Amino acid sequence: MIDLRPPLRSATPDDAAAMAELVNFAGDGLALYLWGRMSEAGQDPWEIGRQRAQRETGGFSYRNTVVVEENGKVIACLIGYALPDDPEPIDYATMPPMFVALQELENLAPATWYVNVVAAYPEHRGRGLGTMLLRLAQELAADTACKGLSIIVSDANTGARRLYERTGYKQIATRPAVKEDWKNPVKDWVLLVKQL
């Protein structure tokens, strides 16, 4: 187990609102789009995001999250977890088309520590938080005996991709993005891997 020291700490269910906002920043609005599709009439999509962050299981859970806290406020986070050695086969008949490409790429990186989200609030970017969180991800990967790390990024998110490549991640595959009604310039999802 990694010993977290301030400004880092493990997330709690009380961090759900910040986690939802940071996940939405990291995905350029994809999370809010998906939560909107999941919501029922009159239901706030942000509430769905907060509820999902408070779950005990699933990838997007406070249990898989480390936050950066400053002056009592969450300013950034890392969400990640170890991928299985043998990925589950994709059920193309039932998986929503938007997720197929992402799952195909994830399945190409078995036994890696998957960096699901690295994000900071806009006013805190450019301070090295992303680099610090990626360094932590590497420590977590080593601690869980993963053979490397993996991350999926939009080809349109050039700033994030530069950060990942600068810290040792290499592109190994791409898949065309299915966007439905989500407004975003992404054309391809890119899988990057860093060996340990």
N, C-alpha and C positions, 0 to 999 in steps of 0.2 A: 504494500500500500504506500502510495506517495504521500509524503508529509507536506501539506499545503500551508504556506505562510502568507500573511497579508502582503499584498492586496488580494491574494487568491483565497478562495474558500469554496467548499462544496455548496451547491445550490440547495435550497429548501423549497417546499411548496409555496412559501410566501414570495418567492422570486418569479412566480408564474407570469405576471404582467410584463416584467422586463424581458423574460425569456421569449415571450410571444413577439414583442417588438423587435428584439434582436434577430430572431429567426426570420422574421419578415424582411428586415434589412438585408440579411445575408442572401435571401432568395429573391431579391428585387421584386417583392410583392407577391411571389408565388404562394406563400403560406396564406396570406389574407384572401387571395383568390380561391384557394382550396377550401378554407374555412367558410367562406361565403357560399360555396356550393354545398357544403355540409349543413348549413344552417337551415332551420325551419322558418316559416313566415314570422317576422318580427324579432327573430333571435339575432343578437349581436355576434358577428363573426369573431370579434376579438375575444368574446367570452369562450367560444369553442377553443381558441388557441390557448387561453389561460387554463381551461379544463384539461387539455391535452398535456400541457406542461406539468400539471399536478399529478399526472398518472404515475402509478408505481411501476408500470411496465411500458414497453415500447421504446423505440429509438428516441423520440422526442419526449423525454421525461426528465424531471429535475434530478433523478438518480444518475443520469449520464452527463450531468452538467457541472462545470466549474465556472464560477463567476469571478470577475474582477470588481472589487468594491472600492469606492473612493468617497470619503466623507459620508458614509452610510448609504450610498446609492450604488446600484449595479451599473457599471459603465461598459462592460464587455463580457463575453462568455465564450466558452468552448463546450461543444456538445459532441460526444463521440463514444465509441464502444468497439469491442472486438467483433470482427465478422467470423462466422463459423468456417471451419476447415472445408466442409462440404456444403455449399449453398443448396438451398431448397430449389427444386425445379420451378420455373415460372409457369403459372397457369394462365396462358395467354387468353383463354376464354373468359376469365373472370377479372383479371387485373385491368384497372383503368388504363387506357392507352397512354395517358400522360406519364404513367409510372414505369411503363415497360422498358424504355431506354435506360432510365436510371437504375432499375433493378438488373438489367443485363450488364451494365457497367460494374455495378457493385459485385455481381457474381464473378467478374473477372479478377477480383482481388481477394480471394479467400485467405483466411488466417492473417489478415491485416487489421490494424486498428483504424477504424473508419472515422475520419474527421467529418462529422455531419455538418457542423456549423462552427465557424470562427467569425465573430462579429463584434463590432464596437459601435456605440452611438456615434453619429456623424461628428459631433463636436469633440469627440475624444480620439478620432482617427489621426494617424500621422505621428503617434507617440510611441510606437514600437509594441503596442499591445498585441497585435496579430503575431508578430515574431515571438513574443513571450509565450503566447498561448500555443503556438506550434511547437515550441521547445518543450512545453509541458506535455503536449500530445505525444511527443517522442518518448518522454520519460514514462508515460502511462502505457504506451505500446510495449516498451521494454519490460515493464513491470508485469504485464500480462502475457509475456512470452510470445507476442506476435512477431511475425517475420518481417514486418514493415508497416507502413502507414498508407492509407489511400484517401483520396478526396475527389469529389466530382464538382466541377465548376462549369459555368456557362461560358461559351466562347466569347460572349459579349462583355463579360466581367474581367476586363484586361488588368485592372489594378490588383484584384485578388490573385489572378493567375500569375502575375509577376512576383507577388509575394511568395506564392507556393514554389515557383521555380527557383527563386533566389535562395530558398531554404532547402533545396535539394530534391524537390518533387519533379518527376519526369512523366511526360505524357505517354500513355500506353494504348489508349483507345478512345474513339469517339462514337457517338450515336446521334442521329438527327432528333431534335426536340419536337415533341408533339405539344402544341400550345393551346389548342382549343380556342377559347376566347380570352386567354391570358395575354395581355398586351406587354410584350417584352421583345427586345431585338435578338434574343438568343436564336441561333440556328442549330447549333450542336452542343450536346453535353460532352465534356471532356473528362476522362478519368486520368488522374495523376497518381503516381505511386512513388514512395520513398522506401528504399530497402534499409533495414537496420544492420 
